[in-house]
Amino acid sequence: MSTERNKASKTTRDNEPGDLTAPDVRIGIVAAPFTCLLAVLQRVLDTRLLWHTWISYPDEVWGGRWLVNADAHGVRVLPRSAMPLLGDPHVEYRCKFDITEAMSRCRDFVGRPYDYLSLLVGHPVKLLAYYLTGVEVLNPVRDASRFTCSEFVATVLKAAELPGTEGMDPESETPASLERYMDGHPELFERVASS
């Protein structure tokens, strides 16, 4: 992990899970359309048809909700009304703790380019290695200056210093692995919607 990302991960959570005053921040995961090349590979090798993840948060000033995600245009903030462009959520989780400090520490990553090489080479290699050996391997394609969607969300989760993220490698995370992590920590995440 780059020095810059390490700085973002050095936070202290003063709030506890189940914090009723925590803002309504949600992490969503979208199911892949079969037309997505990576989704086809996932269907053949793994059957986990999850391809995009984002963080949704309330706007304290003007109202409404915003999304932050990494997509073809890089890491960017979008109005929640852009959601139909990303696809309906397969699952959505509400953070039971205040994650806003961690999000603030990762704000400098907004504007970074998308990591196409990781998506098109690194993650398929990971999937193929898992299919052939049954062993999860790290993403062999690494570029700390670029992000995939799951890499950005994992970076925010690591910045929040959540239990179980100490050994998390954001560049190797996928939407499916983030779903497993959040399902495995019901004290931190409430599953609020699923298809």
C-alpha positions in Angstrom: 0.0 0.0 0.0 1.4 3.4 -0.9 2.4 5.9 1.8 -0.5 8.2 0.8 -2.9 5.3 1.4 -1.3 4.5 4.7 -1.8 8.0 5.8 -5.5 7.8 4.9 -5.8 4.6 6.9 -4.5 6.1 10.1 -7.7 7.1 11.8 -9.2 6.6 15.2 -12.9 5.6 15.5 -14.4 7.2 18.6 -17.8 5.9 17.8 -19.0 2.3 18.4 -21.0 0.1 16.2 -24.7 0.7 16.5 -24.1 4.5 16.8 -27.6 6.0 16.4 -26.2 9.4 15.6 -24.1 8.1 12.7 -25.1 9.5 9.3 -27.0 7.2 6.9 -24.0 6.1 4.8 -24.6 3.0 2.7 -22.4 0.7 0.6 -24.1 -0.8 -2.4 -23.1 -3.6 -4.7 -24.6 -4.0 -8.2 -25.1 -7.3 -10.0 -23.3 -7.6 -13.3 -25.1 -7.6 -16.6 -24.1 -10.6 -18.7 -22.8 -8.3 -21.4 -19.9 -7.3 -19.2 -16.7 -9.2 -20.2 -15.6 -9.7 -16.6 -19.1 -10.9 -15.7 -18.9 -13.5 -18.4 -15.5 -14.7 -17.0 -17.0 -14.6 -13.5 -20.0 -16.7 -14.6 -17.7 -19.3 -16.2 -15.2 -19.5 -13.4 -16.9 -18.4 -10.2 -20.6 -17.6 -10.6 -20.3 -14.5 -8.4 -22.0 -12.0 -10.7 -21.1 -8.8 -8.8 -19.3 -6.1 -10.6 -19.7 -2.7 -9.1 -19.7 -1.1 -5.6 -20.2 2.4 -4.4 -20.7 4.5 -1.2 -23.9 6.6 -0.8 -24.0 9.4 1.7 -26.4 12.2 2.7 -25.8 15.8 1.9 -26.0 17.8 5.1 -26.1 21.1 3.3 -28.5 20.8 0.4 -30.3 17.5 1.2 -30.5 14.6 -1.0 -27.9 11.8 -1.4 -24.6 11.5 -3.3 -22.6 8.5 -4.5 -18.8 8.2 -4.6 -17.4 5.4 -6.7 -14.7 4.5 -9.1 -15.9 3.9 -12.7 -14.7 4.4 -16.2 -14.3 8.1 -15.5 -12.1 7.5 -12.4 -13.0 8.1 -8.8 -15.9 10.6 -8.8 -18.9 11.9 -6.9 -22.3 11.6 -8.5 -25.8 12.6 -7.5 -27.8 9.6 -6.2 -30.1 10.2 -9.2 -27.3 8.7 -11.3 -27.9 5.3 -9.7 -29.9 3.9 -12.7 -26.8 4.3 -14.8 -24.9 2.1 -12.4 -27.6 -0.6 -12.2 -30.0 -1.5 -9.4 -28.3 -2.6 -6.2 -27.9 -6.4 -5.7 -27.4 -5.6 -2.1 -27.1 -2.4 0.1 -25.7 -2.1 3.6 -26.1 0.7 6.1 -23.0 1.5 8.2 -23.9 1.2 11.9 -21.0 3.4 12.8 -19.8 6.9 11.7 -17.6 6.3 8.7 -17.4 9.9 7.6 -14.0 10.6 9.1 -12.5 7.7 7.1 -14.3 9.0 3.9 -12.8 12.5 4.6 -9.3 11.0 4.8 -9.9 9.4 1.4 -11.3 12.5 -0.3 -8.0 13.2 -2.0 -8.5 10.1 -4.1 -11.5 11.6 -5.8 -10.4 12.5 -9.3 -7.9 9.6 -9.6 -8.1 7.6 -12.8 -9.7 4.1 -13.1 -7.5 1.1 -13.0 -8.4 -0.7 -16.2 -5.3 -2.9 -16.2 -6.3 -4.3 -12.8 -9.8 -4.9 -14.0 -8.9 -6.4 -17.3 -5.8 -8.4 -16.3 -5.3 -8.6 -12.6 -8.8 -9.7 -11.5 -9.2 -12.3 -14.3 -5.8 -13.7 -13.3 -7.0 -13.9 -9.7 -10.3 -15.6 -10.8 -8.4 -18.1 -13.0 -5.9 -18.9 -10.2 -8.8 -19.5 -7.8 -10.6 -21.6 -10.3 -7.5 -23.8 -11.0 -6.1 -24.0 -7.4 -8.9 -23.1 -5.0 -6.5 -20.6 -3.5 -7.1 -16.8 -3.3 -4.1 -14.9 -4.6 -3.3 -11.2 -4.5 -3.9 -9.1 -7.5 -0.7 -9.3 -9.6 -1.4 -6.0 -11.3 -0.7 -3.1 -8.9 -1.0 0.7 -9.4 -1.4 2.7 -6.2 -2.3 5.8 -8.2 -5.4 4.2 -9.8 -8.6 2.6 -8.4 -11.2 0.1 -9.2 -14.6 0.5 -7.5 -14.0 -2.2 -4.9 -10.5 -1.0 -4.3 -11.8 2.4 -3.4 -14.5 1.1 -1.1 -11.9 -1.3 0.6 -9.5 1.7 1.0 -12.3 3.6 2.9 -13.1 0.5 5.1 -9.4 0.2 5.9 -9.2 3.9 6.7 -12.0 3.3 9.3 -9.7 0.7 10.9 -12.6 -1.8 11.1 -12.0 -5.3 12.6 -10.8 -7.7 9.9 -9.4 -5.0 7.6 -5.9 -5.2 9.0 -4.8 -7.8 6.4 -7.2 -6.5 3.7 -5.4 -5.8 0.4 -7.6 -3.2 -1.3 -6.1 -3.8 -4.7 -7.2 -7.5 -4.5 -10.7 -6.9 -3.2 -13.8 -7.5 -5.4 -17.4 -6.6 -4.9 -18.0 -10.2 -3.9 -15.3 -10.2 -1.3 -16.6 -6.9 0.1 -20.1 -8.5 0.3 -18.7 -11.4 2.2 -16.8 -9.0 4.6 -19.9 -7.0 5.3 -22.1 -10.0 5.8 -19.5 -11.4 8.2 -19.7 -8.2 10.3 -23.4 -7.7 11.2 -22.3 -5.6 14.2 -20.9 -3.0 11.7 -23.2 -3.3 8.7 -27.0 -3.7 8.4 -28.2 -5.4 5.2 -31.0 -3.1 4.2 -31.9 -4.2 0.7 -31.2 -7.1 -1.6 -32.5 -8.5 -4.8 
